[in-house]
Amino acid sequence: MTFVASFATVHAPFIAGLPELAPPDKRDAVDGGFARLGEELDRASPDVIITISSEHITNFVGDETPAWCVSVAATNPTQPEFGLPNRRVPGHPDFARGLVAAAGEAGFPLEATDELYLDHGTNLPLSFVRPDYDIPVVPVIVNTVWKPFPSVASADDLGSLLYRYAAGRDERVAVIGTGGISHWVGNRNHGQMNGEFDERFIDLVMTGDRDALRAMTDSEIDEGGDGAHEIRAWITAAGAAADAGLHPELVLGVPHVPGWNVGVYQITWTASGNHRNGE
């Protein structure tokens, strides 16, 4: 029927697992940002949500990890971690299988799996924006752990594929891309971030500079840390929204949250407005 909305947010686990580490004003700002995303999601009234997140060695290890993977299950379990809800999240097998078929016809490397564990990358945003888990979710994960990673251009290509596929379906479709932005994981730089990288990336997304986003190399992204490769999920969400003619709004832009050691950014793409209302 139509592509109705797109969203992007970080999924830093301390947001749910150790909220008390953040200063109260920053924590309240983040809670408010998620509340706004939830309001926009409710207003868009999707029949199905496609989530795009990164693999965190929850479902795949090493060479067996697909570049892009989608679950075709009727329900998917959440990964009990960071105090997040332990649920079975409803899926949409018919929609997911149709997406895999459309990807095959387009030559896009989207693999199907019978089930995915939904770790904090997917479950954290869902728990904030749709705590009742009452909308079917088709979860997609991207490999940002085991090299070689899928190209950044392929993330934009997936966004276009999602838009075209949604246009031919009866359902109202929304996308939530989660991850990033700059952070290092499991190495000597763990806990660090690169605020300049975050700002450059957000500017490219907000201005809709798809050529510049598609041209980003792994070495450029490495400036934002190994965890920054999760920006592929944002680029997918942005690409789908651009093709749908939706407009970005920066809902939240907190450059650094002490304690969580991340910048918290959130964007929504809707049918009207092109605003930068972040903190």
SEMI-203597 format. One line per field, with one value per residue: residue in one letter; x, y, z of N, C-alpha, C in turn. Coordinates in nm, 3 decimals. Layout:
REM SEMI-203597
residuo: (A ...)
neast: (X ...)
nnorth: (Y ...)
nup: (Z ...)
caeast: (X ...)
canorth: (Y ...)
caup: (Z ...)
ceast: (X ...)
cnorth: (Y ...)
cup: (Z ...)
END
This chain:
REM SEMI-203597
residuo: (M T F V A S F A T V H A P F I A G L P E L A P P D K R D A V D G G F A R L G E E L D R A S P D V I I T I S S E H I T N F V G D E T P A W C V S V A A T N P T Q P E F G L P N R R V P G H P D F A R G L V A A A G E A G F P L E A T D E L Y L D H G T N L P L S F V R P D Y D I P V V P V I V N T V W K P F P S V A S A D D L G S L L Y R Y A A G R D E R V A V I G T G G I S H W V G N R N H G Q M N G E F D E R F I D L V M T G D R D A L R A M T D S E I D E G G D G A H E I R A W I T A A G A A A D A G L H P E L V L G V P H V P G W N V G V Y Q I T W T A S G N H R N G E)
neast: (0.084 0.169 0.465 0.517 0.667 0.991 1.262 1.546 1.785 2.020 2.134 2.250 2.340 2.349 2.151 1.919 2.015 2.185 2.074 2.108 2.367 2.388 2.368 2.084 1.944 2.029 1.945 1.667 1.626 1.682 1.488 1.268 1.313 1.281 1.013 0.897 0.958 0.801 0.546 0.535 0.553 0.314 0.137 0.187 0.086 0.163 0.127 0.318 0.651 0.976 1.277 1.614 1.920 2.241 2.447 2.542 2.709 2.521 2.355 2.509 2.840 3.163 3.268 3.023 2.841 2.590 2.582 2.355 2.056 1.732 1.462 1.215 1.026 0.730 0.724 0.980 1.234 1.335 1.659 1.755 1.883 2.052 1.837 1.618 1.288 1.176 1.058 0.846 0.847 0.604 0.614 0.608 0.556 0.471 0.511 0.788 0.896 0.818 0.974 1.230 1.213 1.177 1.421 1.591 1.514 1.604 1.871 1.989 2.177 2.015 1.962 1.751 1.636 1.519 1.469 1.549 1.739 1.654 1.852 1.980 2.009 1.781 1.573 1.595 1.526 1.259 1.137 1.110 0.971 0.752 0.622 0.426 0.462 0.296 0.277 0.349 0.684 0.945 1.252 1.571 1.915 2.247 2.576 2.824 3.046 3.219 3.467 3.477 3.278 2.942 2.904 2.871 2.716 2.546 2.376 2.221 2.108 1.948 1.761 1.623 1.519 1.346 1.159 1.048 0.944 0.755 0.578 0.436 0.284 0.002 0.013 0.072 0.386 0.668 1.005 1.267 1.582 1.873 2.157 2.513 2.624 2.929 3.150 3.359 3.415 3.493 3.776 4.095 4.014 3.763 3.467 3.524 3.447 3.375 3.301 3.310 3.296 3.036 2.881 2.941 2.835 2.561 2.493 2.521 2.316 2.090 2.088 2.043 2.241 2.301 2.491 2.736 2.710 2.692 2.944 3.112 3.390 3.521 3.752 3.718 3.493 3.599 3.716 3.528 3.522 3.504 3.242 3.102 3.038 2.784 2.628 2.528 2.268 2.126 2.161 2.019 1.758 1.737 1.762 1.533 1.336 1.395 1.337 1.068 0.987 0.980 1.047 1.327 1.360 1.548 1.515 1.645 1.959 2.216 2.531 2.715 2.683 2.768 2.887 2.724 2.879 2.839 2.717 2.386 2.159 1.866 1.644 1.355 1.163 0.913 0.597 0.592 0.769 1.098 1.313 1.546 1.541 1.686 1.855)
nnorth: (-0.120 0.140 0.325 0.445 0.570 0.641 0.573 0.646 0.557 0.549 0.256 0.217 0.005 0.078 0.264 0.133 -0.061 0.054 0.309 0.495 0.587 0.805 1.168 1.322 1.517 1.459 1.197 1.231 1.375 1.184 0.989 1.145 1.178 0.915 0.887 1.069 0.950 0.722 0.838 0.938 0.701 0.579 0.762 0.724 0.473 0.197 -0.127 -0.315 -0.339 -0.291 -0.371 -0.266 -0.371 -0.433 -0.727 -0.877 -1.086 -1.260 -1.424 -1.529 -1.643 -1.560 -1.678 -1.775 -1.575 -1.394 -1.124 -0.963 -1.034 -1.173 -1.253 -1.499 -1.585 -1.661 -1.566 -1.404 -1.452 -1.238 -1.138 -1.201 -0.944 -0.667 -0.580 -0.565 -0.628 -0.967 -1.131 -1.283 -1.170 -1.069 -1.175 -1.147 -1.364 -1.397 -1.143 -1.119 -1.336 -1.264 -1.036 -1.145 -1.282 -1.066 -0.938 -1.131 -1.123 -0.873 -0.903 -0.860 -0.934 -1.073 -1.287 -1.550 -1.656 -1.895 -1.799 -1.529 -1.419 -1.141 -0.902 -0.629 -0.443 -0.447 -0.490 -0.295 -0.033 -0.102 -0.160 0.088 0.248 0.101 -0.048 -0.240 -0.427 -0.487 -0.470 -0.639 -0.740 -0.737 -0.847 -0.738 -0.803 -0.674 -0.753 -0.628 -0.699 -0.910 -0.908 -0.947 -0.648 -0.573 -0.339 0.018 0.138 -0.070 -0.068 0.159 0.074 -0.132 0.017 0.140 -0.089 -0.178 0.028 0.002 -0.255 -0.228 -0.056 -0.220 -0.376 -0.458 -0.369 -0.105 0.034 0.069 0.166 0.101 0.197 0.110 0.180 0.256 0.592 0.684 0.466 0.247 -0.100 -0.359 -0.337 -0.164 0.097 0.105 0.257 0.508 0.782 0.965 1.273 1.458 1.295 1.194 1.428 1.498 1.280 1.291 1.535 1.469 1.281 1.436 1.630 1.476 1.371 1.145 1.047 1.107 0.957 0.696 0.673 0.642 0.490 0.191 0.255 0.526 0.515 0.380 0.582 0.656 0.445 0.084 0.014 0.203 0.115 0.032 0.231 0.169 0.074 0.310 0.435 0.271 0.315 0.588 0.588 0.447 0.622 0.854 0.774 0.744 1.001 1.123 1.343 1.450 1.487 1.602 1.466 1.433 1.536 1.479 1.546 1.419 1.184 1.163 0.886 0.698 0.727 0.790 0.956 1.061 1.028 1.087 1.039 1.115 1.040 1.190 1.280 1.553 1.855 1.958 1.963 2.066 1.979 1.896 1.861)
nup: (0.000 0.104 0.190 0.500 0.706 0.846 1.066 1.273 1.516 1.788 1.966 2.215 2.476 2.750 2.782 2.849 3.025 3.222 3.312 3.513 3.507 3.345 3.337 3.488 3.325 3.067 3.045 3.066 2.832 2.636 2.694 2.629 2.356 2.256 2.326 2.153 1.905 1.934 1.935 1.675 1.533 1.611 1.500 1.230 1.194 1.110 0.952 0.956 1.075 0.965 1.094 1.107 1.201 1.356 1.351 1.652 1.724 1.811 1.665 1.457 1.370 1.263 0.943 0.864 0.877 0.722 0.481 0.477 0.644 0.696 0.911 0.865 1.036 1.233 1.490 1.683 1.923 2.193 2.310 2.632 2.806 2.955 3.109 2.942 2.799 2.799 2.545 2.294 1.981 1.752 1.412 1.050 0.836 0.561 0.448 0.493 0.348 0.093 0.067 0.059 -0.183 -0.357 -0.321 -0.430 -0.699 -0.760 -0.739 -0.494 -0.202 0.019 0.273 0.398 0.719 0.960 1.211 1.430 1.704 1.885 1.982 2.187 1.986 1.826 2.010 2.214 2.099 2.017 2.262 2.374 2.182 2.105 2.331 2.376 2.184 1.965 1.693 1.396 1.335 1.107 1.119 1.017 0.988 0.966 0.874 1.060 1.192 1.115 0.881 0.523 0.525 0.414 0.147 0.196 0.005 -0.059 0.155 0.110 -0.127 -0.030 0.111 -0.103 -0.222 -0.018 -0.018 -0.280 -0.265 -0.057 -0.181 -0.348 -0.187 0.032 0.289 0.531 0.576 0.788 0.867 1.093 1.163 1.338 1.552 1.592 1.693 1.650 1.813 2.003 2.044 2.264 2.263 2.308 2.287 2.382 2.497 2.408 2.182 1.877 1.828 1.615 1.391 1.425 1.392 1.126 0.991 1.063 0.944 0.670 0.645 0.715 0.516 0.301 0.133 -0.062 -0.244 -0.122 0.111 0.008 -0.095 0.119 0.275 0.432 0.576 0.626 0.789 1.001 1.148 1.325 1.493 1.552 1.604 1.464 1.214 1.213 1.111 0.868 0.897 0.946 0.701 0.531 0.630 0.573 0.294 0.206 0.299 0.152 -0.111 -0.081 -0.058 0.189 0.466 0.662 1.017 1.280 1.572 1.813 1.933 2.106 2.178 2.353 2.608 2.924 3.116 2.976 2.758 2.485 2.189 2.147 1.902 1.709 1.444 1.254 0.967 0.796 0.639 0.626 0.705 0.774 0.985 1.240 1.539 1.752 2.072)
caeast: (0.000 0.251 0.574 0.458 0.758 1.122 1.320 1.682 1.825 2.124 2.080 2.349 2.273 2.338 2.027 1.824 2.078 2.241 2.031 2.150 2.501 2.377 2.310 1.937 1.891 2.055 1.856 1.533 1.622 1.676 1.354 1.177 1.333 1.213 0.869 0.857 0.959 0.683 0.429 0.536 0.521 0.171 0.068 0.203 -0.002 0.205 0.082 0.439 0.774 1.102 1.388 1.748 2.018 2.367 2.474 2.629 2.752 2.406 2.297 2.606 2.981 3.265 3.241 2.884 2.756 2.550 2.594 2.222 1.973 1.599 1.388 1.083 0.953 0.604 0.767 1.123 1.260 1.432 1.775 1.748 2.005 2.041 1.707 1.515 1.180 1.195 0.933 0.847 0.796 0.536 0.672 0.514 0.624 0.438 0.581 0.932 0.931 0.805 1.090 1.344 1.194 1.202 1.565 1.651 1.487 1.684 2.012 2.040 2.214 1.940 1.937 1.642 1.661 1.394 1.448 1.658 1.733 1.654 1.928 1.950 2.004 1.641 1.479 1.597 1.435 1.120 1.084 1.078 0.876 0.630 0.640 0.328 0.506 0.170 0.285 0.445 0.819 1.031 1.387 1.684 2.044 2.358 2.705 2.923 3.144 3.315 3.502 3.442 3.144 2.872 2.936 2.775 2.623 2.444 2.278 2.131 2.035 1.844 1.656 1.542 1.446 1.236 1.055 0.980 0.867 0.640 0.483 0.356 0.215 -0.121 0.037 0.143 0.518 0.763 1.139 1.346 1.723 1.934 2.299 2.607 2.700 3.068 3.186 3.450 3.364 3.577 3.918 4.155 3.944 3.625 3.420 3.552 3.362 3.428 3.191 3.318 3.243 2.891 2.821 2.953 2.741 2.425 2.474 2.499 2.183 1.988 2.085 2.008 2.352 2.314 2.616 2.843 2.691 2.726 3.089 3.190 3.470 3.541 3.856 3.657 3.404 3.684 3.744 3.425 3.529 3.452 3.097 3.041 2.992 2.639 2.556 2.461 2.125 2.072 2.162 1.904 1.636 1.737 1.739 1.391 1.259 1.418 1.262 0.926 0.959 0.961 1.139 1.390 1.360 1.636 1.437 1.736 2.101 2.295 2.665 2.786 2.615 2.864 2.838 2.696 2.991 2.792 2.628 2.254 2.092 1.745 1.583 1.233 1.127 0.769 0.547 0.605 0.866 1.240 1.354 1.653 1.491 1.761 1.903)
canorth: (0.000 0.261 0.337 0.554 0.640 0.582 0.622 0.600 0.587 0.466 0.151 0.194 -0.079 0.139 0.341 0.050 -0.143 0.134 0.447 0.584 0.640 0.931 1.281 1.321 1.596 1.385 1.079 1.277 1.412 1.060 0.934 1.227 1.148 0.789 0.911 1.135 0.848 0.639 0.914 0.943 0.566 0.560 0.847 0.663 0.356 0.091 -0.264 -0.395 -0.262 -0.355 -0.319 -0.289 -0.360 -0.503 -0.853 -0.860 -1.223 -1.320 -1.525 -1.585 -1.628 -1.580 -1.686 -1.812 -1.457 -1.334 -0.978 -0.915 -1.151 -1.140 -1.365 -1.525 -1.654 -1.605 -1.489 -1.408 -1.427 -1.137 -1.185 -1.142 -0.870 -0.525 -0.551 -0.547 -0.726 -1.100 -1.151 -1.332 -1.057 -1.120 -1.147 -1.143 -1.456 -1.373 -1.022 -1.145 -1.424 -1.183 -0.947 -1.226 -1.307 -0.940 -0.917 -1.221 -1.072 -0.752 -0.935 -0.811 -1.051 -1.083 -1.427 -1.577 -1.750 -1.935 -1.727 -1.446 -1.363 -0.996 -0.848 -0.488 -0.363 -0.440 -0.490 -0.171 0.068 -0.147 -0.153 0.227 0.310 0.018 -0.141 -0.350 -0.523 -0.529 -0.457 -0.738 -0.690 -0.816 -0.802 -0.755 -0.771 -0.653 -0.793 -0.521 -0.756 -0.998 -0.860 -0.815 -0.597 -0.527 -0.199 0.119 0.155 -0.175 -0.027 0.248 -0.010 -0.203 0.114 0.152 -0.215 -0.179 0.119 -0.056 -0.371 -0.178 0.006 -0.323 -0.454 -0.401 -0.318 0.020 -0.014 0.162 0.112 0.155 0.163 0.136 0.151 0.368 0.626 0.649 0.397 0.134 -0.212 -0.475 -0.317 -0.067 0.225 0.087 0.369 0.635 0.819 1.071 1.365 1.518 1.195 1.191 1.547 1.489 1.179 1.342 1.637 1.402 1.221 1.540 1.699 1.379 1.357 1.001 1.017 1.109 0.843 0.575 0.672 0.623 0.368 0.133 0.328 0.649 0.481 0.341 0.700 0.658 0.323 -0.037 0.015 0.300 0.050 0.015 0.337 0.111 0.067 0.445 0.466 0.200 0.388 0.715 0.562 0.415 0.744 0.945 0.726 0.764 1.143 1.166 1.448 1.421 1.577 1.560 1.468 1.445 1.540 1.502 1.507 1.328 1.153 1.105 0.763 0.607 0.747 0.791 1.062 1.003 1.096 1.021 1.106 1.059 1.088 1.193 1.340 1.698 1.910 1.929 2.043 2.020 2.017 1.826 1.941)
caup: (0.000 0.108 0.287 0.577 0.797 0.869 1.190 1.303 1.654 1.847 2.053 2.320 2.576 2.882 2.787 2.923 3.128 3.331 3.287 3.621 3.482 3.269 3.410 3.475 3.215 2.943 3.046 3.035 2.690 2.558 2.713 2.551 2.215 2.227 2.333 2.028 1.799 1.954 1.891 1.528 1.486 1.631 1.403 1.098 1.197 1.018 0.973 0.975 1.096 0.928 1.172 1.052 1.308 1.330 1.420 1.768 1.758 1.878 1.577 1.364 1.407 1.161 0.800 0.837 0.891 0.594 0.473 0.517 0.676 0.746 0.967 0.806 1.141 1.282 1.607 1.709 2.065 2.231 2.387 2.766 2.837 2.989 3.168 2.839 2.807 2.741 2.473 2.157 1.904 1.633 1.282 0.937 0.742 0.421 0.408 0.493 0.234 -0.028 0.060 0.014 -0.326 -0.428 -0.318 -0.527 -0.833 -0.778 -0.725 -0.366 -0.120 0.144 0.305 0.491 0.827 1.022 1.336 1.478 1.838 1.877 2.095 2.218 1.864 1.783 2.122 2.291 2.041 2.021 2.398 2.401 2.090 2.095 2.442 2.372 2.080 1.905 1.547 1.343 1.307 1.018 1.156 0.926 1.048 0.875 0.930 1.081 1.286 1.049 0.749 0.466 0.549 0.293 0.117 0.240 -0.106 -0.054 0.255 0.039 -0.222 0.044 0.135 -0.224 -0.237 0.079 -0.066 -0.397 -0.220 0.019 -0.274 -0.411 -0.084 0.086 0.423 0.559 0.616 0.848 0.889 1.204 1.154 1.469 1.569 1.592 1.574 1.678 1.937 1.992 2.122 2.292 2.237 2.400 2.274 2.429 2.578 2.342 2.070 1.792 1.806 1.482 1.297 1.443 1.332 0.980 0.943 1.077 0.841 0.542 0.647 0.717 0.387 0.198 0.039 -0.083 -0.313 -0.023 0.200 -0.066 -0.123 0.241 0.277 0.564 0.648 0.675 0.901 1.114 1.229 1.428 1.572 1.489 1.617 1.373 1.091 1.227 1.040 0.752 0.925 0.926 0.559 0.475 0.668 0.500 0.152 0.187 0.320 0.040 -0.227 -0.051 -0.052 0.328 0.505 0.790 1.131 1.387 1.696 1.926 1.903 2.228 2.131 2.444 2.733 3.019 3.178 2.864 2.666 2.346 2.147 2.120 1.791 1.661 1.329 1.197 0.834 0.785 0.515 0.627 0.799 0.759 1.099 1.329 1.670 1.855 2.186)
ceast: (0.087 0.360 0.543 0.556 0.890 1.182 1.464 1.717 1.945 2.058 2.177 2.286 2.259 2.211 1.922 1.889 2.131 2.202 2.083 2.290 2.497 2.325 2.160 1.884 1.914 1.962 1.713 1.519 1.609 1.539 1.251 1.189 1.264 1.061 0.818 0.857 0.836 0.556 0.420 0.504 0.371 0.092 0.074 0.118 0.039 0.141 0.200 0.558 0.892 1.211 1.519 1.846 2.140 2.371 2.574 2.682 2.646 2.350 2.400 2.748 3.067 3.212 3.096 2.789 2.719 2.567 2.467 2.134 1.840 1.533 1.252 0.992 0.822 0.626 0.918 1.147 1.356 1.545 1.769 1.882 1.968 1.903 1.596 1.408 1.216 1.064 0.956 0.774 0.728 0.607 0.564 0.576 0.595 0.511 0.731 0.973 0.918 0.922 1.213 1.333 1.223 1.351 1.635 1.632 1.573 1.834 2.074 2.063 2.147 1.905 1.824 1.691 1.530 1.365 1.571 1.634 1.747 1.725 1.896 1.941 1.863 1.548 1.479 1.507 1.288 1.060 1.046 0.966 0.748 0.635 0.538 0.365 0.385 0.164 0.385 0.576 0.891 1.174 1.492 1.811 2.150 2.487 2.798 3.031 3.256 3.343 3.510 3.298 3.074 2.900 2.830 2.672 2.513 2.338 2.175 2.047 1.922 1.729 1.564 1.460 1.326 1.123 0.977 0.893 0.742 0.534 0.392 0.277 0.087 -0.098 0.096 0.274 0.601 0.896 1.200 1.489 1.793 2.082 2.383 2.584 2.847 3.080 3.280 3.401 3.471 3.723 3.969 4.090 3.799 3.585 3.447 3.452 3.429 3.314 3.192 3.264 3.091 2.826 2.828 2.849 2.597 2.397 2.447 2.360 2.075 1.978 2.053 2.115 2.382 2.445 2.731 2.832 2.734 2.876 3.173 3.264 3.482 3.646 3.804 3.569 3.484 3.721 3.643 3.424 3.471 3.300 3.027 2.992 2.843 2.561 2.491 2.310 2.058 2.061 2.050 1.775 1.625 1.706 1.594 1.306 1.274 1.337 1.112 0.888 0.932 1.073 1.197 1.370 1.455 1.562 1.527 1.880 2.178 2.437 2.740 2.705 2.718 2.803 2.803 2.806 2.952 2.726 2.495 2.182 1.971 1.684 1.453 1.211 0.976 0.728 0.562 0.710 1.008 1.311 1.474 1.616 1.565 1.809 2.022)
cnorth: (0.124 0.249 0.462 0.630 0.566 0.650 0.572 0.644 0.502 0.359 0.117 0.121 -0.016 0.225 0.265 -0.018 -0.067 0.281 0.546 0.642 0.776 1.043 1.286 1.399 1.527 1.264 1.120 1.316 1.288 0.994 1.013 1.203 1.019 0.806 0.975 1.035 0.758 0.708 0.917 0.806 0.540 0.640 0.787 0.538 0.246 -0.043 -0.357 -0.300 -0.347 -0.292 -0.357 -0.268 -0.443 -0.636 -0.829 -0.995 -1.289 -1.436 -1.597 -1.559 -1.649 -1.587 -1.721 -1.691 -1.400 -1.183 -0.913 -1.037 -1.104 -1.266 -1.376 -1.594 -1.583 -1.525 -1.504 -1.375 -1.311 -1.203 -1.122 -1.075 -0.727 -0.486 -0.530 -0.656 -0.857 -1.140 -1.236 -1.227 -1.110 -1.080 -1.142 -1.230 -1.426 -1.250 -1.048 -1.233 -1.350 -1.088 -1.023 -1.253 -1.180 -0.908 -1.005 -1.173 -0.950 -0.779 -0.885 -0.929 -1.053 -1.229 -1.439 -1.673 -1.776 -1.860 -1.643 -1.413 -1.212 -0.940 -0.700 -0.401 -0.345 -0.419 -0.360 -0.064 0.026 -0.131 -0.010 0.279 0.230 -0.089 -0.255 -0.456 -0.576 -0.507 -0.560 -0.673 -0.788 -0.770 -0.837 -0.722 -0.760 -0.693 -0.673 -0.567 -0.828 -0.948 -0.976 -0.776 -0.570 -0.380 -0.105 0.144 0.050 -0.143 0.067 0.170 -0.085 -0.107 0.131 0.027 -0.220 -0.088 0.056 -0.174 -0.325 -0.121 -0.096 -0.410 -0.383 -0.333 -0.176 -0.018 0.099 0.089 0.180 0.105 0.200 0.103 0.277 0.465 0.593 0.577 0.281 0.024 -0.318 -0.458 -0.204 0.070 0.217 0.202 0.505 0.661 0.932 1.164 1.429 1.422 1.193 1.309 1.543 1.392 1.232 1.449 1.574 1.341 1.329 1.615 1.605 1.360 1.210 0.965 1.011 0.992 0.714 0.560 0.647 0.489 0.316 0.208 0.461 0.621 0.441 0.460 0.714 0.534 0.203 -0.043 0.110 0.236 0.019 0.125 0.286 0.103 0.203 0.476 0.392 0.274 0.518 0.694 0.530 0.540 0.841 0.903 0.747 0.912 1.195 1.260 1.424 1.530 1.521 1.577 1.492 1.444 1.578 1.455 1.411 1.310 1.089 0.982 0.658 0.615 0.733 0.924 0.997 1.089 1.015 1.105 1.036 1.120 1.078 1.267 1.491 1.739 1.866 2.015 1.983 2.066 1.948 1.922 2.024)
cup: (0.000 0.212 0.369 0.665 0.807 0.992 1.202 1.444 1.692 1.933 2.166 2.438 2.713 2.894 2.868 3.043 3.247 3.312 3.392 3.601 3.413 3.359 3.387 3.356 3.081 2.933 3.010 2.888 2.602 2.572 2.632 2.402 2.175 2.230 2.205 1.911 1.811 1.909 1.739 1.469 1.498 1.529 1.262 1.082 1.098 1.053 0.998 0.989 1.049 1.012 1.104 1.166 1.272 1.405 1.532 1.818 1.844 1.797 1.490 1.414 1.283 1.020 0.767 0.839 0.755 0.598 0.525 0.539 0.733 0.801 0.900 0.908 1.175 1.411 1.621 1.856 2.086 2.309 2.525 2.802 2.873 3.044 3.068 2.849 2.737 2.676 2.348 2.074 1.778 1.505 1.176 0.827 0.596 0.369 0.395 0.375 0.102 -0.046 0.011 -0.136 -0.407 -0.432 -0.420 -0.669 -0.864 -0.769 -0.596 -0.272 0.017 0.168 0.406 0.600 0.898 1.151 1.367 1.625 1.825 2.000 2.111 2.093 1.812 1.901 2.200 2.228 2.046 2.159 2.436 2.312 2.074 2.205 2.447 2.268 2.002 1.754 1.498 1.301 1.216 1.042 1.051 1.003 0.940 0.946 0.939 1.180 1.212 0.908 0.651 0.496 0.415 0.271 0.173 0.130 -0.103 0.051 0.194 -0.061 -0.151 0.076 0.016 -0.248 -0.143 0.034 -0.182 -0.354 -0.145 -0.073 -0.340 -0.314 -0.038 0.221 0.422 0.628 0.675 0.866 1.011 1.188 1.284 1.470 1.574 1.706 1.604 1.811 1.904 2.087 2.140 2.256 2.326 2.393 2.322 2.521 2.518 2.229 1.993 1.754 1.669 1.376 1.305 1.372 1.180 0.925 0.950 0.972 0.704 0.535 0.638 0.584 0.272 0.093 0.018 -0.152 -0.213 0.073 0.131 -0.088 0.001 0.238 0.420 0.644 0.701 0.797 1.023 1.202 1.343 1.513 1.501 1.498 1.522 1.244 1.096 1.157 0.912 0.774 0.906 0.777 0.488 0.505 0.590 0.352 0.122 0.198 0.203 -0.082 -0.207 -0.045 0.087 0.369 0.643 0.894 1.236 1.520 1.816 1.878 2.028 2.198 2.223 2.571 2.826 3.089 3.075 2.760 2.519 2.317 2.112 2.018 1.747 1.550 1.293 1.060 0.820 0.659 0.512 0.728 0.768 0.863 1.169 1.468 1.782 1.962 2.145)
END
